[in-house]
Amino acid sequence: MRPITRSIAGGALVLVVSFCVALGAGASLQPDDASRTVHAQNDPGCSVTPYKSASPTRVSLGEQVTVTLRLDGDCPSTEKKADVVLVIDRSSSMGRDNKFDDAKAAATAFVDQMNATLVQVGVVAFDDVVSDVQPLTADKALLRQAIAGLTMDRGTNLVDSLDRGRRMVLGIGSRPDAQPVIVFMTDGNHSVTAPPLGALDTVIDGVRAAGIDTFAIGLGNDADDVVLRRIASDPSKYYTSIGGTQLADIYRQIAGRIEAASVFQTLTIQDVVPANMRYIVGSAAPAATWDATARTVTWTFNQVPKPGVVLTFRVEPTESGTHPTNVSARAVYRDGFGNEGETAFPVPEVIVEPPVGVCVCRITRLRAPAHVISAALANPERILGWRDPLNPNLRPGELPNPRRLCLDLRNRNISWHPLFNRVVWRAGCLIGPDIP
């Protein structure tokens, strides 16, 4: 399997750290020319190159910034065989927000990256029923054709789909000297009555007993986080994605992990957040340690496989002007050969503009109960449309295209109803000043 970036007899480590919910246009990743790596002399070692970028590079106060750190490492390693089954959700909900096309593109990128001399791939697709779309094969053309031909239908059967993945990866064409792997992706919840969701425990026990390495991906905001965490072999093998290129990157990272040996025996990443960037407490995934006094976000890992890990957290600028997104960011590690080293990341800047106009974000003329409005304000990201552009068809930078920040009813001509007239977020000030 080819690594994600460069390759020196093995693969590449990719470490991505993101701030923010909504991604926008931004600067491309650039290596830090001033970064320094330290290795023991007269020993083989891994080459390490840090990258960092901010996106979007221009925001208004109240908007969030995505900062991406990537650490590429090339290490000599021993490649290994793997039999991989991609279990792909094709339920009708995948048709929203281009998720189905994103899923097919990401699965195709996975196939394109694989080393056909080492890795076989099979495809299982599911809605309320489950289908063997393509048995295990190293033929990339067959796999691309199978993925391209996927169509959608109604329902979501998480139990039988995972069990079918287990059967395929251990069945006809599987190799006794290859590691069995399942990559399970869904955007929803189990919706069929037979089998019930409770039967999933038995299936998971069978997957674990067979030694199958299982990755789980939740696509979008409605995926069953609890169930997917149970399906994943361990917490590091559970991913969430909003779709698009992020989903494709996750599949590529999983592809690298399937073939890889450890590139770092130990790794600590620490980012120092400036005083004028508000860290969103609890937003780090996987969980990180936030020191409010030192303003540091810290991750610590042992035995990091290629291509590495994906880390996310969010910040919000608190003053206008041109500002760096961090004070400093460093990685300290012991590579796969035991060499100790450290490296610094570049420090990108963003332009923060004063807000254009003032948008009323709490409209108390809503006929919804007070507790519904309070819940929406306390957890805005759970309400339809939060921070989405008014016109999703405009490219970044095309104006005007305000964010959806104003609380309103879906249909302002009828009373609030929990199912048919929910609270939503809209763009622009709708009814004037906030009324106590």
N, C-alpha and C positions, 0 to 999 in steps of 0.2 A: 504494500500500500504506500502510495506516495505521500510524503509529509506535506503539511499545509504550506510552508514557505520553501526555504532552501533545504537541501539534504546533504548531509555528509555521512554516508554509510548508515543512515538511520532516519532521522526525522527532525522536526522542529518543535520547540515549545512555543505555544502561543498563550499569553496571559493577557486577558482583557479585563479592564476595570472600567465600568461605566457609571456616570452620574446621570440621573434624570429619567423621566417617564417618556416624554415625547422627544423623538430624535429629529434633528434638523440638519440643514446643510452645514458643513464645517470643513476645517482644514484637514488635509490628508495626513496620515501618520508619517512622522519623520524621525529618523534615528537621532539620538543625542550624541553629537560629535564629541562632547566633553565628558561623556560617561567613562567610567573606569572599571575594569574587571581585574581581579587579583586571583591568580592561580598558583598552586605550588609548582616550583620549577622542576624540570626533568620528569614530568608526569603527563600522561594523556589527560585531556580535559575537554570541557564543552565550551564552545564559543557562545557568548551571550551578547545580545544587542537589544537595548531598550528603545521603545517608541512611546510617544504620547501625543494626543491631539485633543482639541475641544470642539464640540459641535452642539448647537450652532455657534459660530464665532461672533454673532451679534444678537443680543436679546434685549428685551425690555425688562425693567424691574418687575418682579413677580413671576417671571418665567425661569425655568430651570435649565441647567447646562449639563450636557453629557461630556464627561472627560474620559478618554479611553487610554489606558496604559496597556502596552503589549510588550512582553519579554520573549524574544526569539532566542532559542538555544539549539545548537547543533551538537549532537553527541554521537559517537560510534555506538551502535547497539546491535543486538541480534534480533532480526525480524522473526515473527512467528506466524504459524498458520491460524486461520480463523474461519469458521462457518457462521455467517451473520444472516439473520432474518429481520427484515424491516417490516414492522407491523404498522400499517397506515390507516388512520381514520378517514373514511370516505362518506360520513354521514352528511345530511343536507346542511347542517349548520356550518360545515366547512366551506360552503359557498359564500358566506359572508366575509367581507373585508379581504377578499382575494386569498383566503387561507388555503384553499385547496390547490390553487396554482402554486403558491409558495411551497406547500408540502411536496408537491411533485418535483418542483425545481430543486429543492434541498435533497430529496432522495436521489435524484439524478446526479447531483454534485457528489454525493457520497459514492455512488457507483463509479463515476469518472475518476475519483481519487484512488480507488482500490488498486492494489497490486494483484493482478489476476493470477500470478504464479503462486500466491500465498492465500488469497482470500476468495471464498465463494459467498455469494449473496442470494437470498431468496426474498420473495415479497408476499406478504399476507395483507389483505385489505378487508375492512369490516364496516358495516353499518349495523342493522339489526341481525344480519347474518354475516358469516365469515367465509372468505374465499381464498383458496391457494392460487394466487395470481401467477407466480413464477417459482418453481422449485429451485433449490440451491444450484447455482451455476456460476462459472467464471466468465461467461459470455456477456460482455458489456452491452452488445447490441440487443440481445434478448431482454436484458434487464431494462434498458432504456425504453424499449418498445412496450414492455409490460407496465411500466410506470406511466408512460404517456397515455396508455389506453384506459387508465382508471376513470371511473365515473361515479357519481354520487347517488345515494338513496337515503331513505329515512331510517332513524334509529341508531343506537349506540350500544354495542354488546362488548363490554370490556372483558368479561370473563372468558367467553369462548375464543375471543381473538388472541388473548395471551396464551391460552391453552393450545390454540392452533399454531402459534409461533413456536411453542415448546416442541410440539410434535414434528414440525418441519425441520427445525434445527438439529433434531436428534434422529431424523428419519432417513429416507432414501437419499443417497448422495452425500450424507454427512461423513466426515472422516474421523477416525479414532484419534489421530494425532493433532487435530485442530481444536482450538478453543471454541465452544458454542456460545453465541452471543445473540441477544434479542435487543433491537432498538424499537421501543414502543412509543408511538406518538398519537395523541388525541387532543381534541379541543373541548370535550364535554364530559358528561356524566353517564354512568350506566343507566339505560332507559328501558331495557326489556325486563319482563318478569320471569322469564325462564331462559337461562338459569338466573337465580337471584344474585345480587351483588355479594351476599354472604358466601357464595361458592368460590369467590376469588381466593380466599385464604388457602383452600385446598390446592388450587392451581399454583399459587405462589410457592407453597411447600414443595410441589413437584418440580418447579423450576429451580429452586434452591438445591434440592436433593440431587438434581442432575448436574450441578456445577455450572449452570448457565449464567454467564455474566449479562446483567440486564440493565439497560439504560432506558430512562423514561423522560418524555418531553411533553410538557403542557403547553399547548398553543392557544394564545389568547387569554382573556380574563375569566372564562367560564369553565376551564378544565378543572377536574376534581383533584385538587392539590394533595389531599390526604391519601387518596387511592394511588396516585402516581408515585408518591414518596414510598409507599409500601411495595409497589412493583419494582422500583429501582433497587439494585443490589446493595447500594449504600448511598448516603446522602450526596456524595460527590458525583453520583451518576444520575441525579435528577436535575433537569433543566427546565426553565420557563422561557417562552419566547413570544414576542408580539408579532412575529412573522417576518416576511421579506428576507433581506440579507442576513438578519440576525439568526433566523432559523437555519439558513444554509451554513452559516458559520458554525452553529452548534453541531450539525451533522458532520461537518469536516473535522471538528475537534474530536468528536466521538470516533471518527474513522482513524485519526491518529492515535487515540488512546488504545484502540483495539490491538494495534500491532506493536505498541511501544513498550520499551523498558523504562525504568525511572530515569529521568534526566536530572532531577535534583533529589538528593537524599533528604535534605531539609531546605526550606525556603520561607523567608519572612519578608512580606511587603508592607511598608509603612508609608502612608501619605499624610502630610501635615496640611490641614485645611486652613486657609487664611481667615482672619477675623471677620472679613466682609463677605464670606461665603457661609451661608447657614447650612450646616449638615443636617439632613433629615434622619433623625434618630430612628434606629430600627430598620432602615432601608437596605442595609448591606445584605447581600446574598452571594455566596454563603455567609453565615453570620460572622461578623468581625467585631473586634473590641474597639469601642469608641471611648477615648479619654477626653472628656470635655475640657479639662484644665489644660492639657497639652495640645488639644485639638488634633489628635492623631487617630486615624483609622488603621488598624493593624490586622493582618491575616498571617497565620502561621500554618505551614503544611509539612508533612513528612511523606517521603516517597512519592514525589510528584511525577506522574507519567507524562510522556509526550502525548499531545502537544501542550499539556498544562491544564490550567483551570480558568474559568470565567468568573469574574468578581464584579459586582455592581453595587453602587450606592448613589444617593442623590444629594445635590447641593442647590442652593438658591442664592444668587447674588443679592446683597442688601444695600448696595449703593451704586450710583451711576458712575461711568468712567471706563477706562481701560484697565483691567485687572488680571493678574495671574490667577490661574485656577487652583494653584497650590503653592505653599511655601517651599516645599521640597518633597520628593518621593524617591525612596531607595529600596533596592532589593538586596538582601543578604542571604547567602546560600552556601550549601555544600553540594557540589555537583555529583553526578552518578559515579565518578571515580574517587570521590572523597576530597577533591580539591575545594578549599574554601575561597569565596569571592564575594564581591559586592559591586553594585552598579547603580548609577543615578539615572533618573528619567528626565527628559526635557520638561520645561515649564511653559505650557501654552498660555496665551492670554485671550480674553474675550472682551468685547465692547458691550457695555451695559448702558442702555439708553433709558431716560425717564419714561414712564408709561404715557402712552398717547390717550388722553381722556381718562375718565374714571368710570369704571363699569360697576353697576350695583350687583353685588354678588349674593345679597340676601334680599329677596323680595317677599315681604311679609303679607302682601295681599293674596298670596297663594291660598287657595281654599284647602290645602292639605293640613293635616293635624300638625301641631307644633313639634311633636316628637319626630315626625317624618322630616321636617325641615332641619331640625337639629342634627339628626343622623346624617343627612346629606352634607351639611356643612362640616361635620366632624370627619367624614370619610368621603370627600368629594370624588376620589378616584373610582369609587364603586358606583357612581351615578353616570348614566349614559351620556357620553359626549364630553366629559371633563377634559379641558385643555385641547380638544380636537380643533383643528382649524375650521372656520366657518365654511370655507369652500375647500374640501379635500382634494379637488382636482387641480388646484393651483400649485405650481412648483414653488419650492422655498424661495423667498425673496420677492415673489410676486405679491403686490399690495394693492388694495387693503385686503387683509385676510385675518381678522381678529380671532383670538382663541375663544373657546366656549367657556365662559366663567360665570354666567349669570343664571341663577336658579329660576326655573319657570315650570309650568305644567306642560305636558306634551300637547294637550289641547286646552287652551285657555277658555274655551266656551262652555266647558262642562266641569262639574265638580271633580275633585281628586278621587281616584279609585286605585287601590293597590295593584290591580292587574291591567286596567284599560286606560288609565290616565295618570301615569306615574310622573314623578318629578324628574326633570331633565335639565341639562345645562345648555344654554344658548349663548350666542355671541351678540355683543352690543347691549346697551342699556335699554330695557324694554318699557318700564313704566315710571321712570324717574327715581327720586331719592328713596332711600330705605325709610320705612315707616315703623316706629317702635310698636 
